[in-house]
């Protein structure tokens, strides 16, 4: 990443805005990084690159442990950067004790949609 890169502004925090309505909670991310913009950009870039890796692991999972491990890792990563929609979908997927059939397909579809929307938002924030 370029040394002077900054994130484009997102809506300012306001009373009544639910955390779920933010694709990336920049206030949360800023607290996590102590306001260091270069670190924020680096973390968002890592999340953007790795989210698809863990989704692919879930898609290829042939046992419950592989599924839950990938979902758990994705959930933690998403929470770290304030990607609440992805974190919530990963948490729901992780809770599936028998990820097969329609439940698995629905979880993957919802998670993939959340990831796609969040990654697109990250690209806008980083002016890519």
C-alpha positions as a Markdown table, in Angstrom:
| # | Residue | x | y | z |
|---|---|---|---|---|
| 1 | Unk | 0.0 | 0.0 | 0.0 |
| 2 | Unk | 1.1 | 3.5 | -0.7 |
| 3 | Unk | 2.5 | 5.2 | 2.4 |
| 4 | Unk | 0.2 | 8.2 | 2.3 |
| 5 | Unk | -3.0 | 6.3 | 1.6 |
| 6 | Unk | -6.0 | 7.4 | 3.5 |
| 7 | Unk | -9.5 | 6.0 | 3.8 |
| 8 | Unk | -12.3 | 7.9 | 2.2 |
| 9 | Unk | -14.8 | 9.1 | 4.7 |
| 10 | Unk | -17.8 | 7.1 | 5.6 |
| 11 | Unk | -21.0 | 8.3 | 7.2 |
| 12 | Unk | -20.2 | 10.0 | 10.6 |
| 13 | Unk | -21.3 | 8.1 | 13.7 |
| 14 | Unk | -24.7 | 9.3 | 14.8 |
| 15 | Unk | -27.3 | 8.4 | 17.4 |
| 16 | Unk | -29.7 | 5.7 | 16.1 |
| 17 | Unk | -27.4 | 4.2 | 13.5 |
| 18 | Unk | -27.3 | 0.4 | 14.1 |
| 19 | Unk | -23.9 | -1.3 | 13.9 |
| 20 | Unk | -25.4 | -3.8 | 11.4 |
| 21 | Unk | -26.0 | -0.9 | 9.0 |
| 22 | Unk | -22.3 | -0.3 | 8.6 |
| 23 | Unk | -20.4 | -2.5 | 6.2 |
| 24 | Unk | -17.1 | -1.4 | 7.8 |
| 25 | Unk | -17.4 | 0.3 | 11.2 |
| 26 | Unk | -14.5 | 2.9 | 10.8 |
| 27 | Unk | -15.0 | 4.0 | 14.4 |
| 28 | Unk | -14.4 | 0.5 | 15.6 |
| 29 | Unk | -11.5 | 0.0 | 13.3 |
| 30 | Unk | -9.9 | 3.3 | 14.3 |
| 31 | Unk | -10.1 | 2.3 | 18.0 |
| 32 | Unk | -8.5 | -1.0 | 17.1 |
| 33 | Unk | -5.6 | 0.7 | 15.2 |
| 34 | Unk | -5.3 | 3.7 | 17.5 |
| 35 | Unk | -6.2 | 5.9 | 14.5 |
| 36 | Unk | -3.2 | 4.8 | 12.4 |
| 37 | Unk | -4.6 | 5.1 | 8.8 |
| 38 | Unk | -1.8 | 3.1 | 7.2 |
| 39 | Unk | -2.6 | 0.2 | 9.5 |
| 40 | Unk | -6.3 | 0.5 | 8.9 |
| 41 | Unk | -5.6 | 0.2 | 5.1 |
| 42 | Unk | -3.3 | -2.7 | 5.6 |
| 43 | Unk | -5.9 | -4.6 | 7.8 |
| 44 | Unk | -8.7 | -3.9 | 5.4 |
| 45 | Unk | -6.5 | -5.1 | 2.5 |
| 46 | Unk | -5.7 | -8.3 | 4.4 |
| 47 | Unk | -9.4 | -8.9 | 5.2 |
| 48 | Unk | -10.4 | -8.3 | 1.6 |
| 49 | Unk | -7.8 | -10.9 | 0.4 |
| 50 | Unk | -8.5 | -13.5 | 3.1 |
| 51 | Unk | -12.3 | -13.4 | 3.3 |
| 52 | Unk | -12.6 | -15.3 | 0.0 |
| 53 | Unk | -10.0 | -17.8 | 1.1 |
| 54 | Unk | -12.1 | -18.8 | 4.2 |
| 55 | Unk | -15.3 | -18.8 | 2.2 |
| 56 | Unk | -13.7 | -21.2 | -0.3 |
| 57 | Unk | -12.6 | -23.4 | 2.6 |
| 58 | Unk | -16.2 | -23.5 | 3.8 |
| 59 | Unk | -17.4 | -24.3 | 0.3 |
| 60 | Unk | -15.0 | -27.2 | 0.1 |
| 61 | Unk | -15.5 | -28.4 | 3.7 |
| 62 | Unk | -16.1 | -32.1 | 3.9 |
| 63 | Unk | -16.5 | -32.3 | 7.7 |
| 64 | Unk | -18.0 | -30.2 | 10.5 |
| 65 | Unk | -14.6 | -29.3 | 12.0 |
| 66 | Unk | -13.3 | -27.8 | 8.7 |
| 67 | Unk | -16.5 | -25.9 | 8.3 |
| 68 | Unk | -16.6 | -24.5 | 11.8 |
| 69 | Unk | -12.9 | -23.7 | 11.9 |
| 70 | Unk | -13.2 | -21.6 | 8.7 |
| 71 | Unk | -16.4 | -19.9 | 9.8 |
| 72 | Unk | -14.9 | -19.1 | 13.2 |
| 73 | Unk | -11.7 | -17.7 | 11.7 |
| 74 | Unk | -13.8 | -15.5 | 9.3 |
| 75 | Unk | -16.0 | -14.4 | 12.1 |
| 76 | Unk | -13.0 | -13.2 | 14.2 |
| 77 | Unk | -11.4 | -11.5 | 11.3 |
| 78 | Unk | -14.6 | -9.7 | 10.4 |
| 79 | Unk | -15.1 | -8.5 | 13.9 |
| 80 | Unk | -11.5 | -7.3 | 14.1 |
| 81 | Unk | -12.1 | -4.8 | 11.2 |
| 82 | Unk | -15.7 | -4.0 | 12.1 |
| 83 | Unk | -17.3 | -5.9 | 9.2 |
| 84 | Unk | -20.4 | -6.7 | 11.2 |
| 85 | Unk | -22.5 | -8.1 | 8.4 |
| 86 | Unk | -19.8 | -10.7 | 7.5 |
| 87 | Unk | -19.2 | -11.5 | 11.2 |
| 88 | Unk | -22.9 | -12.0 | 11.8 |
| 89 | Unk | -23.3 | -14.4 | 8.8 |
| 90 | Unk | -20.1 | -16.3 | 9.7 |
| 91 | Unk | -21.4 | -16.7 | 13.3 |
| 92 | Unk | -24.7 | -18.1 | 11.9 |
| 93 | Unk | -22.8 | -20.5 | 9.7 |
| 94 | Unk | -20.5 | -21.6 | 12.5 |
| 95 | Unk | -23.6 | -22.5 | 14.6 |
| 96 | Unk | -24.7 | -25.1 | 12.1 |
| 97 | Unk | -23.9 | -28.4 | 13.7 |
| 98 | Unk | -24.7 | -30.4 | 10.5 |
| 99 | Unk | -23.8 | -28.1 | 7.6 |
| 100 | Unk | -25.5 | -30.1 | 4.8 |
| 101 | Unk | -28.2 | -29.5 | 2.2 |
| 102 | Unk | -30.3 | -26.4 | 2.1 |
| 103 | Unk | -29.0 | -25.1 | 5.4 |
| 104 | Unk | -25.4 | -25.2 | 4.1 |
| 105 | Unk | -26.4 | -23.7 | 0.8 |
| 106 | Unk | -28.3 | -20.9 | 2.4 |
| 107 | Unk | -25.5 | -20.1 | 4.9 |
| 108 | Unk | -22.9 | -20.0 | 2.1 |
| 109 | Unk | -25.2 | -17.8 | -0.1 |
| 110 | Unk | -25.8 | -15.3 | 2.7 |
| 111 | Unk | -22.1 | -15.3 | 3.7 |
| 112 | Unk | -20.9 | -14.8 | 0.1 |
| 113 | Unk | -23.3 | -11.9 | -0.4 |
| 114 | Unk | -22.1 | -10.2 | 2.8 |
| 115 | Unk | -18.5 | -10.7 | 1.8 |
| 116 | Unk | -19.1 | -9.4 | -1.7 |
| 117 | Unk | -20.9 | -6.3 | -0.5 |
| 118 | Unk | -18.2 | -5.6 | 2.2 |
| 119 | Unk | -15.3 | -6.1 | -0.2 |
| 120 | Unk | -16.9 | -3.8 | -2.7 |
| 121 | Unk | -17.3 | -1.2 | 0.1 |
| 122 | Unk | -13.6 | -1.7 | 1.1 |
| 123 | Unk | -12.6 | -1.0 | -2.5 |
| 124 | Unk | -14.6 | 2.3 | -2.4 |
| 125 | Unk | -13.1 | 3.3 | 0.9 |
| 126 | Unk | -9.6 | 2.6 | -0.3 |
| 127 | Unk | -10.4 | 4.4 | -3.6 |
| 128 | Unk | -9.4 | 1.4 | -5.7 |
